[in-house]
């Protein structure tokens, strides 16, 4: 499952950079702590589905789309 | 986010029953505790994406499919 967390983290970081958001901006929008964003992006933490949903809506994407993109690479 | 957790829980319970799995069987397959399955199904806990992935693969469905089905109802 570590691989899944790493892929999710990498993809979130990519989408965040595409939006030109800092980790702080994303954390503020998703109402989570900046260090938590950093841990998720590095695959160190597995986000809950609630948190992941807050992150994806802050990035303007659908949760299912993010996961579909990951399933295609795993 | 409570609504999301509840919808996920309901859908997992539905898919589990379609497979004729008990909560115990699903817990064993997904390598999590039976009480955790129960809490997730009742929307009391937001599963991590790792746990949700173990649950969906135990049920023979894709994570993205489960979430797509939920997004359509929210």
N, CA and C atoms of all chains as a GROMACS GRO file, in nm:
protein
  444
    1UNK      N    1   0.082  -0.122   0.000
    1UNK     CA    2   0.000   0.000   0.000
    1UNK      C    3   0.085   0.126   0.000
    2UNK      N    4   0.213   0.108   0.033
    2UNK     CA    5   0.305   0.221   0.034
    2UNK      C    6   0.315   0.285  -0.104
    3UNK      N    7   0.315   0.196  -0.204
    3UNK     CA    8   0.322   0.242  -0.343
    3UNK      C    9   0.203   0.333  -0.377
    4UNK      N   10   0.084   0.292  -0.332
    4UNK     CA   11  -0.037   0.372  -0.356
    4UNK      C   12  -0.022   0.510  -0.292
    5UNK      N   13   0.022   0.513  -0.167
    5UNK     CA   14   0.039   0.642  -0.098
    5UNK      C   15   0.141   0.730  -0.168
    6UNK      N   16   0.247   0.667  -0.218
    6UNK     CA   17   0.350   0.744  -0.289
    6UNK      C   18   0.298   0.801  -0.420
    7UNK      N   19   0.221   0.718  -0.493
    7UNK     CA   20   0.166   0.764  -0.621
    7UNK      C   21   0.066   0.877  -0.600
    8UNK      N   22  -0.017   0.863  -0.496
    8UNK     CA   23  -0.114   0.968  -0.465
    8UNK      C   24  -0.041   1.096  -0.429
    9UNK      N   25   0.062   1.083  -0.346
    9UNK     CA   26   0.140   1.201  -0.306
    9UNK      C   27   0.202   1.272  -0.424
   10UNK      N   28   0.262   1.193  -0.513
   10UNK     CA   29   0.328   1.251  -0.631
   10UNK      C   30   0.228   1.325  -0.719
   11UNK      N   31   0.112   1.262  -0.737
   11UNK     CA   32   0.011   1.322  -0.825
   11UNK      C   33  -0.049   1.449  -0.763
   12UNK      N   34  -0.068   1.449  -0.632
   12UNK     CA   35  -0.119   1.570  -0.565
   12UNK      C   36  -0.017   1.684  -0.582
   13UNK      N   37   0.110   1.652  -0.562
   13UNK     CA   38   0.215   1.755  -0.576
   13UNK      C   39   0.215   1.810  -0.718
   14UNK      N   40   0.201   1.721  -0.816
   14UNK     CA   41   0.199   1.763  -0.958
   14UNK      C   42   0.080   1.856  -0.985
   15UNK      N   43  -0.038   1.815  -0.941
   15UNK     CA   44  -0.160   1.896  -0.963
   15UNK      C   45  -0.150   2.029  -0.889
   16UNK      N   46  -0.093   2.027  -0.770
   16UNK     CA   47  -0.076   2.150  -0.693
   16UNK      C   48   0.015   2.248  -0.767
   17UNK      N   49   0.125   2.195  -0.822
   17UNK     CA   50   0.219   2.282  -0.895
   17UNK      C   51   0.157   2.336  -1.023
   18UNK      N   52   0.075   2.254  -1.087
   18UNK     CA   53   0.005   2.300  -1.209
   18UNK      C   54  -0.084   2.421  -1.178
   19UNK      N   55  -0.139   2.422  -1.058
   19UNK     CA   56  -0.223   2.534  -1.014
   19UNK      C   57  -0.140   2.650  -0.959
   20UNK      N   58  -0.006   2.629  -0.953
   20UNK     CA   59   0.086   2.726  -0.893
   20UNK      C   60   0.050   2.758  -0.747
   21UNK      N   61   0.002   2.654  -0.676
   21UNK     CA   62  -0.026   2.668  -0.533
   21UNK      C   63   0.097   2.626  -0.454
   22UNK      N   64   0.124   2.697  -0.344
   22UNK     CA   65   0.225   2.647  -0.248
   22UNK      C   66   0.156   2.541  -0.162
   23UNK      N   67   0.237   2.466  -0.087
   23UNK     CA   68   0.178   2.368   0.007
   23UNK      C   69   0.090   2.441   0.108
   24UNK      N   70   0.133   2.562   0.145
   24UNK     CA   71   0.057   2.642   0.242
   24UNK      C   72  -0.081   2.680   0.187
   25UNK      N   73  -0.083   2.721   0.061
   25UNK     CA   74  -0.211   2.760  -0.001
   25UNK      C   75  -0.305   2.640  -0.006
   26UNK      N   76  -0.250   2.526  -0.051
   26UNK     CA   77  -0.334   2.405  -0.057
   26UNK      C   78  -0.384   2.366   0.082
   27UNK      N   79  -0.295   2.375   0.180
   27UNK     CA   80  -0.334   2.341   0.318
   27UNK      C   81  -0.447   2.433   0.366
   28UNK      N   82  -0.435   2.562   0.338
   28UNK     CA   83  -0.539   2.657   0.378
   28UNK      C   84  -0.671   2.624   0.311
   29UNK      N   85  -0.666   2.600   0.181
   29UNK     CA   86  -0.789   2.571   0.106
   29UNK      C   87  -0.855   2.442   0.154
   30UNK      N   88  -0.772   2.342   0.180
   30UNK     CA   89  -0.826   2.212   0.220
   30UNK      C   90  -0.852   2.204   0.371
   31UNK      N   91  -0.816   2.310   0.440
   31UNK     CA   92  -0.834   2.318   0.586
   31UNK      C   93  -0.763   2.207   0.662
   32UNK      N   94  -0.639   2.184   0.619
   32UNK     CA   95  -0.554   2.088   0.692
   32UNK      C   96  -0.420   2.155   0.719
   33UNK      N   97  -0.335   2.092   0.798
   33UNK     CA   98  -0.207   2.152   0.834
   33UNK      C   99  -0.105   2.135   0.721
   34UNK      N  100  -0.019   2.236   0.707
   34UNK     CA  101   0.078   2.232   0.598
   34UNK      C  102   0.171   2.111   0.608
   35UNK      N  103   0.211   2.075   0.730
   35UNK     CA  104   0.300   1.959   0.744
   35UNK      C  105   0.229   1.830   0.701
   36UNK      N  106   0.098   1.827   0.716
   36UNK     CA  107   0.021   1.709   0.673
   36UNK      C  108   0.023   1.701   0.520
   37UNK      N  109   0.009   1.816   0.453
   37UNK     CA  110   0.020   1.819   0.306
   37UNK      C  111   0.156   1.766   0.264
   38UNK      N  112   0.259   1.812   0.332
   38UNK     CA  113   0.395   1.769   0.299
   38UNK      C  114   0.411   1.618   0.319
   39UNK      N  115   0.359   1.565   0.428
   39UNK     CA  116   0.369   1.420   0.454
   39UNK      C  117   0.292   1.338   0.351
   40UNK      N  118   0.176   1.389   0.312
   40UNK     CA  119   0.096   1.318   0.211
   40UNK      C  120   0.171   1.319   0.077
   41UNK      N  121   0.223   1.435   0.039
   41UNK     CA  122   0.293   1.444  -0.091
   41UNK      C  123   0.415   1.354  -0.097
   42UNK      N  124   0.479   1.331   0.018
   42UNK     CA  125   0.596   1.243   0.019
   42UNK      C  126   0.558   1.096   0.041
   43UNK      N  127   0.428   1.069   0.050
   43UNK     CA  128   0.382   0.930   0.066
   43UNK      C  129   0.405   0.875   0.205
   44UNK      N  130   0.431   0.964   0.301
   44UNK     CA  131   0.459   0.919   0.438
   44UNK      C  132   0.331   0.893   0.516
   45UNK      N  133   0.223   0.956   0.474
   45UNK     CA  134   0.094   0.934   0.540
   45UNK      C  135  -0.009   0.895   0.436
   46UNK      N  136  -0.099   0.805   0.476
   46UNK     CA  137  -0.212   0.771   0.391
   46UNK      C  138  -0.328   0.860   0.432
   47UNK      N  139  -0.370   0.952   0.344
   47UNK     CA  140  -0.479   1.043   0.384
   47UNK      C  141  -0.611   0.968   0.400
   48UNK      N  142  -0.695   1.018   0.488
   48UNK     CA  143  -0.831   0.963   0.495
   48UNK      C  144  -0.904   1.011   0.370
   49UNK      N  145  -1.011   0.942   0.339
   49UNK     CA  146  -1.088   0.976   0.220
   49UNK      C  147  -1.148   1.117   0.234
   50UNK      N  148  -1.182   1.158   0.356
   50UNK     CA  149  -1.234   1.294   0.379
   50UNK      C  150  -1.129   1.398   0.343
   51UNK      N  151  -1.008   1.378   0.392
   51UNK     CA  152  -0.900   1.473   0.367
   51UNK      C  153  -0.867   1.476   0.217
   52UNK      N  154  -0.862   1.358   0.157
   52UNK     CA  155  -0.831   1.352   0.014
   52UNK      C  156  -0.938   1.425  -0.067
   53UNK      N  157  -1.061   1.414  -0.023
   53UNK     CA  158  -1.170   1.482  -0.091
   53UNK      C  159  -1.157   1.635  -0.076
   54UNK      N  160  -1.114   1.681   0.040
   54UNK     CA  161  -1.091   1.825   0.058
   54UNK      C  162  -0.976   1.873  -0.030
   55UNK      N  163  -0.874   1.790  -0.042
   55UNK     CA  164  -0.760   1.826  -0.126
   55UNK      C  165  -0.801   1.832  -0.273
   56UNK      N  166  -0.870   1.728  -0.321
   56UNK     CA  167  -0.905   1.727  -0.463
   56UNK      C  168  -1.002   1.841  -0.496
   57UNK      N  169  -1.096   1.870  -0.407
   57UNK     CA  170  -1.186   1.982  -0.443
   57UNK      C  171  -1.110   2.115  -0.440
   58UNK      N  172  -1.011   2.128  -0.353
   58UNK     CA  173  -0.927   2.250  -0.354
   58UNK      C  174  -0.849   2.262  -0.484
   59UNK      N  175  -0.817   2.148  -0.543
   59UNK     CA  176  -0.742   2.147  -0.669
   59UNK      C  177  -0.834   2.147  -0.791
   60UNK      N  178  -0.963   2.145  -0.766
   60UNK     CA  179  -1.060   2.151  -0.876
   60UNK      C  180  -1.068   2.022  -0.957
   61UNK      N  181  -1.037   1.910  -0.894
   61UNK     CA  182  -1.049   1.782  -0.963
   61UNK      C  183  -1.138   1.688  -0.883
   62UNK      N  184  -1.183   1.582  -0.949
   62UNK     CA  185  -1.267   1.484  -0.881
   62UNK      C  186  -1.180   1.375  -0.819
   63UNK      N  187  -1.224   1.329  -0.704
   63UNK     CA  188  -1.156   1.221  -0.633
   63UNK      C  189  -1.141   1.098  -0.724
   64UNK      N  190  -1.248   1.064  -0.793
   64UNK     CA  191  -1.244   0.944  -0.879
   64UNK      C  192  -1.147   0.962  -0.995
   65UNK      N  193  -1.134   1.085  -1.043
   65UNK     CA  194  -1.041   1.111  -1.154
   65UNK      C  195  -0.896   1.092  -1.109
   66UNK      N  196  -0.867   1.146  -0.989
   66UNK     CA  197  -0.732   1.131  -0.933
   66UNK      C  198  -0.698   0.982  -0.921
   67UNK      N  199  -0.792   0.905  -0.868
   67UNK     CA  200  -0.765   0.764  -0.843
   67UNK      C  201  -0.757   0.684  -0.972
   68UNK      N  202  -0.836   0.725  -1.069
   68UNK     CA  203  -0.832   0.660  -1.200
   68UNK      C  204  -0.694   0.679  -1.264
   69UNK      N  205  -0.645   0.802  -1.253
   69UNK     CA  206  -0.514   0.835  -1.309
   69UNK      C  207  -0.405   0.750  -1.240
   70UNK      N  208  -0.421   0.726  -1.111
   70UNK     CA  209  -0.324   0.646  -1.037
   70UNK      C  210  -0.337   0.498  -1.074
   71UNK      N  211  -0.459   0.450  -1.083
   71UNK     CA  212  -0.480   0.308  -1.118
   71UNK      C  213  -0.419   0.276  -1.255
   72UNK      N  214  -0.419   0.375  -1.342
   72UNK     CA  215  -0.361   0.354  -1.475
   72UNK      C  216  -0.209   0.340  -1.470
   73UNK      N  217  -0.146   0.394  -1.365
   73UNK     CA  218   0.000   0.388  -1.358
   73UNK      C  219   0.050   0.273  -1.271
   74UNK      N  220  -0.038   0.219  -1.184
   74UNK     CA  221   0.009   0.114  -1.090
   74UNK      C  222   0.026  -0.021  -1.159
   75UNK      N  223  -1.816   1.658   0.514
   75UNK     CA  224  -1.746   1.534   0.482
   75UNK      C  225  -1.814   1.411   0.543
   76UNK      N  226  -1.899   1.436   0.641
   76UNK     CA  227  -1.969   1.326   0.706
   76UNK      C  228  -2.055   1.251   0.604
   77UNK      N  229  -2.117   1.328   0.516
   77UNK     CA  230  -2.202   1.271   0.411
   77UNK      C  231  -2.120   1.173   0.324
   78UNK      N  232  -1.999   1.214   0.286
   78UNK     CA  233  -1.911   1.129   0.205
   78UNK      C  234  -1.882   0.998   0.278
   79UNK      N  235  -1.846   1.008   0.406
   79UNK     CA  236  -1.815   0.887   0.483
   79UNK      C  237  -1.937   0.795   0.493
   80UNK      N  238  -2.053   0.855   0.508
   80UNK     CA  239  -2.176   0.776   0.518
   80UNK      C  240  -2.207   0.706   0.386
   81UNK      N  241  -2.190   0.779   0.276
   81UNK     CA  242  -2.218   0.719   0.145
   81UNK      C  243  -2.120   0.607   0.114
   82UNK      N  244  -1.994   0.628   0.149
   82UNK     CA  245  -1.894   0.523   0.127
   82UNK      C  246  -1.929   0.400   0.210
   83UNK      N  247  -1.965   0.423   0.334
   83UNK     CA  248  -2.002   0.313   0.424
   83UNK      C  249  -2.119   0.233   0.370
   84UNK      N  250  -2.222   0.305   0.326
   84UNK     CA  251  -2.341   0.238   0.274
   84UNK      C  252  -2.308   0.154   0.151
   85UNK      N  253  -2.226   0.212   0.064
   85UNK     CA  254  -2.193   0.141  -0.060
   85UNK      C  255  -2.106   0.018  -0.033
   86UNK      N  256  -2.014   0.031   0.062
   86UNK     CA  257  -1.931  -0.085   0.098
   86UNK      C  258  -2.018  -0.197   0.154
   87UNK      N  259  -2.112  -0.160   0.242
   87UNK     CA  260  -2.203  -0.260   0.300
   87UNK      C  261  -2.283  -0.329   0.190
   88UNK      N  262  -2.330  -0.250   0.095
   88UNK     CA  263  -2.409  -0.303  -0.017
   88UNK      C  264  -2.326  -0.402  -0.100
   89UNK      N  265  -2.207  -0.361  -0.136
   89UNK     CA  266  -2.118  -0.447  -0.218
   89UNK      C  267  -2.079  -0.573  -0.141
   90UNK      N  268  -2.056  -0.558  -0.011
   90UNK     CA  269  -2.021  -0.674   0.073
   90UNK      C  270  -2.135  -0.775   0.073
   91UNK      N  271  -2.259  -0.724   0.089
   91UNK     CA  272  -2.375  -0.815   0.092
   91UNK      C  273  -2.397  -0.881  -0.044
   92UNK      N  274  -2.370  -0.808  -0.150
   92UNK     CA  275  -2.382  -0.867  -0.285
   92UNK      C  276  -2.289  -0.987  -0.300
   93UNK      N  277  -2.174  -0.979  -0.232
   93UNK     CA  278  -2.077  -1.090  -0.236
   93UNK      C  279  -2.111  -1.198  -0.134
   94UNK      N  280  -2.214  -1.171  -0.052
   94UNK     CA  281  -2.251  -1.261   0.058
   94UNK      C  282  -2.138  -1.280   0.158
   95UNK      N  283  -2.059  -1.171   0.179
   95UNK     CA  284  -1.952  -1.174   0.279
   95UNK      C  285  -2.007  -1.120   0.411
   96UNK      N  286  -1.966  -1.179   0.521
   96UNK     CA  287  -1.993  -1.119   0.652
   96UNK      C  288  -1.890  -1.007   0.673
   97UNK      N  289  -1.915  -0.923   0.775
   97UNK     CA  290  -1.816  -0.819   0.807
   97UNK      C  291  -1.684  -0.885   0.845
   98UNK      N  292  -1.694  -0.999   0.910
   98UNK     CA  293  -1.574  -1.072   0.952
   98UNK      C  294  -1.492  -1.120   0.831
   99UNK      N  295  -1.562  -1.173   0.732
   99UNK     CA  296  -1.493  -1.220   0.612
   99UNK      C  297  -1.423  -1.104   0.542
  100UNK      N  298  -1.495  -0.993   0.528
  100UNK     CA  299  -1.434  -0.876   0.463
  100UNK      C  300  -1.314  -0.827   0.543
  101UNK      N  301  -1.329  -0.822   0.674
  101UNK     CA  302  -1.219  -0.778   0.761
  101UNK      C  303  -1.096  -0.867   0.742
  102UNK      N  304  -1.120  -0.998   0.738
  102UNK     CA  305  -1.009  -1.092   0.719
  102UNK      C  306  -0.940  -1.069   0.584
  103UNK      N  307  -1.021  -1.059   0.480
  103UNK     CA  308  -0.966  -1.041   0.345
  103UNK      C  309  -0.887  -0.910   0.334
  104UNK      N  310  -0.942  -0.805   0.395
  104UNK     CA  311  -0.880  -0.673   0.384
  104UNK      C  312  -0.772  -0.650   0.491
  105UNK      N  313  -0.755  -0.751   0.576
  105UNK     CA  314  -0.656  -0.744   0.684
  105UNK      C  315  -0.675  -0.624   0.777
  106UNK      N  316  -0.801  -0.601   0.813
  106UNK     CA  317  -0.831  -0.497   0.911
  106UNK      C  318  -0.923  -0.558   1.018
  107UNK      N  319  -0.948  -0.484   1.124
  107UNK     CA  320  -1.029  -0.536   1.233
  107UNK      C  321  -1.178  -0.529   1.199
  108UNK      N  322  -1.254  -0.629   1.246
  108UNK     CA  323  -1.396  -0.632   1.216
  108UNK      C  324  -1.470  -0.508   1.267
  109UNK      N  325  -1.432  -0.460   1.384
  109UNK     CA  326  -1.499  -0.339   1.436
  109UNK      C  327  -1.471  -0.218   1.348
  110UNK      N  328  -1.356  -0.216   1.285
  110UNK     CA  329  -1.322  -0.105   1.195
  110UNK      C  330  -1.412  -0.111   1.070
  111UNK      N  331  -1.436  -0.232   1.019
  111UNK     CA  332  -1.529  -0.248   0.907
  111UNK      C  333  -1.666  -0.194   0.946
  112UNK      N  334  -1.711  -0.232   1.064
  112UNK     CA  335  -1.841  -0.188   1.113
  112UNK      C  336  -1.848  -0.035   1.124
  113UNK      N  337  -1.743   0.026   1.178
  113UNK     CA  338  -1.740   0.173   1.193
  113UNK      C  339  -1.740   0.242   1.057
  114UNK      N  340  -1.666   0.186   0.963
  114UNK     CA  341  -1.662   0.244   0.828
  114UNK      C  342  -1.800   0.233   0.763
  115UNK      N  343  -1.862   0.116   0.773
  115UNK     CA  344  -1.993   0.096   0.709
  115UNK      C  345  -2.100   0.190   0.766
  116UNK      N  346  -2.086   0.223   0.895
  116UNK     CA  347  -2.183   0.315   0.955
  116UNK      C  348  -2.143   0.462   0.938
  117UNK      N  349  -2.034   0.487   0.866
  117UNK     CA  350  -1.992   0.625   0.841
  117UNK      C  351  -1.932   0.692   0.962
  118UNK      N  352  -1.893   0.613   1.062
  118UNK     CA  353  -1.839   0.671   1.186
  118UNK      C  354  -1.690   0.702   1.174
  119UNK      N  355  -1.625   0.632   1.081
  119UNK     CA  356  -1.482   0.655   1.059
  119UNK      C  357  -1.459   0.681   0.911
  120UNK      N  358  -1.367   0.773   0.885
  120UNK     CA  359  -1.324   0.796   0.747
  120UNK      C  360  -1.204   0.707   0.721
  121UNK      N  361  -1.217   0.607   0.633
  121UNK     CA  362  -1.103   0.518   0.610
  121UNK      C  363  -0.988   0.590   0.540
  122UNK      N  364  -0.866   0.545   0.567
  122UNK     CA  365  -0.754   0.597   0.488
  122UNK      C  366  -0.765   0.534   0.349
  123UNK      N  367  -0.697   0.598   0.256
  123UNK     CA  368  -0.702   0.550   0.119
  123UNK      C  369  -0.640   0.410   0.107
  124UNK      N  370  -0.542   0.380   0.191
  124UNK     CA  371  -0.482   0.245   0.192
  124UNK      C  372  -0.585   0.141   0.233
  125UNK      N  373  -0.656   0.169   0.342
  125UNK     CA  374  -0.756   0.075   0.392
  125UNK      C  375  -0.869   0.059   0.291
  126UNK      N  376  -0.911   0.172   0.235
  126UNK     CA  377  -1.020   0.166   0.137
  126UNK      C  378  -0.978   0.082   0.016
  127UNK      N  379  -0.853   0.094  -0.022
  127UNK     CA  380  -0.801   0.017  -0.135
  127UNK      C  381  -0.799  -0.133  -0.102
  128UNK      N  382  -0.765  -0.169   0.022
  128UNK     CA  383  -0.767  -0.310   0.064
  128UNK      C  384  -0.912  -0.363   0.063
  129UNK      N  385  -1.004  -0.277   0.105
  129UNK     CA  386  -1.146  -0.318   0.106
  129UNK      C  387  -1.197  -0.338  -0.036
  130UNK      N  388  -1.171  -0.242  -0.123
  130UNK     CA  389  -1.225  -0.256  -0.259
  130UNK      C  390  -1.161  -0.373  -0.332
  131UNK      N  391  -1.032  -0.397  -0.311
  131UNK     CA  392  -0.977  -0.514  -0.382
  131UNK      C  393  -1.032  -0.644  -0.324
  132UNK      N  394  -1.062  -0.646  -0.196
  132UNK     CA  395  -1.127  -0.765  -0.137
  132UNK      C  396  -1.266  -0.787  -0.196
  133UNK      N  397  -1.330  -0.677  -0.236
  133UNK     CA  398  -1.465  -0.687  -0.293
  133UNK      C  399  -1.461  -0.701  -0.446
  134UNK      N  400  -1.340  -0.701  -0.501
  134UNK     CA  401  -1.324  -0.718  -0.646
  134UNK      C  402  -1.370  -0.598  -0.727
  135UNK      N  403  -1.362  -0.479  -0.667
  135UNK     CA  404  -1.396  -0.358  -0.743
  135UNK      C  405  -1.280  -0.259  -0.738
  136UNK      N  406  -1.287  -0.161  -0.829
  136UNK     CA  407  -1.182  -0.060  -0.831
  136UNK      C  408  -1.219   0.056  -0.739
  137UNK      N  409  -1.117   0.111  -0.676
  137UNK     CA  410  -1.134   0.227  -0.589
  137UNK      C  411  -1.203   0.341  -0.665
  138UNK      N  412  -1.157   0.366  -0.786
  138UNK     CA  413  -1.213   0.477  -0.865
  138UNK      C  414  -1.359   0.452  -0.900
  139UNK      N  415  -1.395   0.325  -0.921
  139UNK     CA  416  -1.534   0.292  -0.954
  139UNK      C  417  -1.626   0.319  -0.835
  140UNK      N  418  -1.580   0.277  -0.716
  140UNK     CA  419  -1.657   0.302  -0.594
  140UNK      C  420  -1.682   0.452  -0.578
  141UNK      N  421  -1.577   0.530  -0.597
  141UNK     CA  422  -1.590   0.674  -0.574
  141UNK      C  423  -1.673   0.741  -0.682
  142UNK      N  424  -1.663   0.689  -0.802
  142UNK     CA  425  -1.743   0.743  -0.911
  142UNK      C  426  -1.892   0.720  -0.882
  143UNK      N  427  -1.922   0.601  -0.833
  143UNK     CA  428  -2.061   0.568  -0.799
  143UNK      C  429  -2.112   0.662  -0.689
  144UNK      N  430  -2.026   0.698  -0.595
  144UNK     CA  431  -2.065   0.787  -0.486
  144UNK      C  432  -2.080   0.930  -0.537
  145UNK      N  433  -1.987   0.974  -0.621
  145UNK     CA  434  -1.994   1.110  -0.674
  145UNK      C  435  -2.125   1.132  -0.752
  146UNK      N  436  -2.172   1.026  -0.814
  146UNK     CA  437  -2.296   1.037  -0.890
  146UNK      C  438  -2.418   1.056  -0.800
  147UNK      N  439  -2.407   1.013  -0.673
  147UNK     CA  440  -2.522   1.024  -0.583
  147UNK      C  441  -2.515   1.148  -0.494
  148UNK      N  442  -2.397   1.207  -0.478
  148UNK     CA  443  -2.383   1.323  -0.386
  148UNK      C  444  -2.441   1.452  -0.446
   0.00000   0.00000   0.00000
